Amino acid sequence: MADWPKLSNKEMAAIAPLNKDGRPDLYNHVPTRLVTKDEALARGWKHFYLGEVCGYGHKSTWFANNDRMCVDCHRIRKGRLPMGGRGEAEYTSHGKRGSYAQRDPAAKVLGESTIAPLEPDPLEKRFLKAYADKRDFAEAAAEVGKTMADFQARLSYSNRSANRSRSSKNSMGYRTRLR
């Protein structure tokens, strides 16, 4: 480890308020400057600060002896508020919690699908009207200026996406179709 110049109490207090040991209190206060892990270990401090966001979205100091956990995660586990004081992560778009949209439990009712049914576009509507009149797939396709293969491809795609919404995973993790 590198030798770090000795800091006066005034210089340490400029980083963060001092605790009862005469060190900057980085557990309860965010420092005013970056404190590397090497510096914290060399000075005998228990925490360091790089301004990074943890996996749960907190931007706080980290433990020098366990750099896998930030101080805010530790404070929350102990039942205390994080340094921000609101009980929320500051940067939730980067964190694991809050980065996913919350599902509305009232939207899922047994037997009802939350996926909107597929609506045919104007070309498909004209084809369906011609098919109802002629009762011949190829003639109806020709009447709207398309080939039979064009509509078969569109129908197979529509059926595939409709079947995907009516499937689920069984206990082994395989996708099965609901009947």
PLY file of the C-alpha trace (Angstrom):
ply
format ascii 1.0
element vertex 179
property float x
property float y
property float z
element edge 178
property int vertex1
property int vertex2
end_header
0.00 0.00 0.00
1.08 3.51 -0.75
1.99 5.96 1.97
-0.72 8.53 2.37
0.03 11.93 3.87
-1.31 12.43 7.37
-4.52 14.46 7.49
-5.36 16.98 10.16
-8.69 16.81 11.96
-9.86 19.80 9.94
-9.00 18.04 6.66
-10.75 14.84 7.79
-13.79 16.81 8.93
-13.93 18.34 5.44
-14.41 14.81 4.03
-17.20 13.87 6.45
-18.11 14.64 10.08
-15.80 12.83 12.49
-17.02 9.90 14.56
-16.02 9.14 18.17
-12.76 7.52 16.97
-11.68 10.73 15.25
-12.16 9.28 11.76
-14.57 10.49 9.07
-18.02 8.96 9.67
-18.57 7.37 6.27
-21.26 5.03 7.63
-23.75 7.83 8.30
-22.55 10.50 5.84
-21.63 10.59 2.17
-18.10 12.03 1.84
-17.42 15.24 -0.04
-14.73 13.58 -2.17
-13.83 10.14 -3.50
-12.02 7.88 -1.05
-10.36 4.86 -2.68
-10.24 1.49 -1.01
-6.44 1.66 -0.80
-6.61 5.03 0.93
-9.25 3.83 3.39
-7.25 0.73 4.28
-4.01 2.69 4.61
-5.63 5.26 6.91
-7.44 2.60 8.97
-10.92 3.70 7.88
-13.68 1.14 7.68
-15.40 2.55 4.58
-14.49 3.89 1.15
-16.41 5.82 -1.52
-16.01 5.67 -5.30
-19.37 7.13 -6.30
-20.49 3.82 -7.83
-24.03 2.48 -7.75
-24.52 -0.92 -6.13
-26.65 -3.68 -7.66
-29.69 -2.46 -5.72
-29.40 1.14 -6.87
-27.73 2.75 -3.85
-25.01 5.31 -4.31
-23.26 5.23 -0.98
-20.03 4.19 0.71
-18.76 0.60 0.74
-17.17 -1.51 3.47
-13.39 -1.65 3.07
-13.18 -5.21 4.38
-16.21 -6.47 2.39
-16.53 -4.57 -0.88
-19.45 -6.73 -2.03
-21.94 -4.80 0.14
-22.64 -1.11 0.22
-23.44 0.67 3.47
-27.05 1.41 2.45
-27.74 -2.30 1.83
-26.31 -3.01 5.30
-28.37 -0.25 6.88
-31.57 -1.56 5.29
-30.82 -5.11 6.50
-30.39 -3.72 10.01
-33.78 -1.95 9.79
-32.40 1.57 9.36
-33.03 4.04 6.57
-30.37 4.44 3.88
-28.20 7.57 3.88
-30.68 9.32 1.56
-33.29 8.89 4.31
-36.30 8.22 2.08
-36.05 4.43 2.15
-35.61 4.24 -1.62
-32.61 3.70 -3.84
-31.42 6.88 -5.53
-30.68 5.28 -8.87
-33.37 2.65 -9.37
-32.90 2.46 -13.15
-29.49 0.80 -12.56
-30.49 -1.37 -9.64
-32.10 -4.79 -9.47
-35.06 -3.58 -7.48
-37.34 -1.13 -9.20
-35.94 -1.70 -12.65
-38.84 -3.94 -13.55
-42.39 -2.72 -13.95
-44.67 -3.84 -11.15
-47.52 -6.03 -12.31
-51.04 -5.08 -11.41
-52.46 -8.00 -9.39
-56.02 -6.96 -10.28
-55.25 -7.35 -14.01
-54.75 -11.11 -13.73
-58.10 -12.79 -13.28
-58.43 -16.54 -13.67
-59.68 -17.53 -17.08
-59.08 -14.11 -18.62
-56.17 -13.24 -20.87
-54.44 -9.91 -20.36
-53.23 -9.97 -23.99
-55.43 -8.05 -26.41
-56.83 -10.13 -29.29
-55.21 -9.63 -32.66
-57.16 -7.39 -35.02
-56.91 -7.89 -38.80
-55.52 -4.98 -40.79
-57.56 -3.44 -43.70
-56.02 -5.78 -46.29
-56.88 -8.84 -44.21
-60.42 -7.52 -43.73
-60.87 -7.18 -47.51
-59.50 -10.69 -47.98
-61.84 -12.12 -45.33
-64.83 -10.42 -46.97
-63.83 -11.83 -50.40
-63.29 -15.27 -48.90
-66.73 -15.19 -47.25
-68.30 -14.34 -50.65
-66.32 -16.76 -52.87
-65.49 -19.59 -50.44
-62.20 -20.12 -52.31
-58.90 -19.14 -50.71
-56.91 -18.63 -53.95
-59.67 -16.56 -55.65
-60.11 -14.36 -52.56
-56.35 -13.73 -52.43
-56.26 -12.87 -56.15
-59.18 -10.45 -55.73
-57.20 -8.32 -53.23
-54.02 -8.54 -55.34
-52.02 -11.01 -53.24
-51.05 -14.65 -53.56
-52.40 -17.48 -51.48
-48.93 -17.94 -49.91
-48.93 -14.35 -48.62
-52.04 -14.94 -46.57
-50.97 -18.38 -45.40
-47.73 -16.84 -44.09
-49.67 -14.10 -42.30
-52.06 -16.63 -40.78
-49.23 -18.86 -39.55
-47.54 -15.87 -37.92
-50.80 -14.79 -36.26
-51.47 -18.32 -35.02
-47.96 -18.62 -33.64
-48.24 -15.43 -31.60
-51.74 -16.37 -30.43
-50.51 -19.82 -29.36
-47.63 -18.24 -27.49
-50.07 -16.34 -25.31
-51.93 -19.56 -24.45
-48.90 -21.54 -23.31
-47.21 -21.99 -19.99
-44.34 -23.91 -18.45
-44.97 -27.20 -16.71
-43.18 -28.32 -13.52
-40.13 -29.45 -15.53
-39.78 -26.05 -17.23
-40.98 -27.19 -20.65
-43.41 -24.99 -22.56
-46.81 -26.63 -22.96
-49.91 -25.42 -24.71
-52.98 -24.72 -22.60
-56.25 -26.15 -23.82
0 1
1 2
2 3
3 4
4 5
5 6
6 7
7 8
8 9
9 10
10 11
11 12
12 13
13 14
14 15
15 16
16 17
17 18
18 19
19 20
20 21
21 22
22 23
23 24
24 25
25 26
26 27
27 28
28 29
29 30
30 31
31 32
32 33
33 34
34 35
35 36
36 37
37 38
38 39
39 40
40 41
41 42
42 43
43 44
44 45
45 46
46 47
47 48
48 49
49 50
50 51
51 52
52 53
53 54
54 55
55 56
56 57
57 58
58 59
59 60
60 61
61 62
62 63
63 64
64 65
65 66
66 67
67 68
68 69
69 70
70 71
71 72
72 73
73 74
74 75
75 76
76 77
77 78
78 79
79 80
80 81
81 82
82 83
83 84
84 85
85 86
86 87
87 88
88 89
89 90
90 91
91 92
92 93
93 94
94 95
95 96
96 97
97 98
98 99
99 100
100 101
101 102
102 103
103 104
104 105
105 106
106 107
107 108
108 109
109 110
110 111
111 112
112 113
113 114
114 115
115 116
116 117
117 118
118 119
119 120
120 121
121 122
122 123
123 124
124 125
125 126
126 127
127 128
128 129
129 130
130 131
131 132
132 133
133 134
134 135
135 136
136 137
137 138
138 139
139 140
140 141
141 142
142 143
143 144
144 145
145 146
146 147
147 148
148 149
149 150
150 151
151 152
152 153
153 154
154 155
155 156
156 157
157 158
158 159
159 160
160 161
161 162
162 163
163 164
164 165
165 166
166 167
167 168
168 169
169 170
170 171
171 172
172 173
173 174
174 175
175 176
176 177
177 178
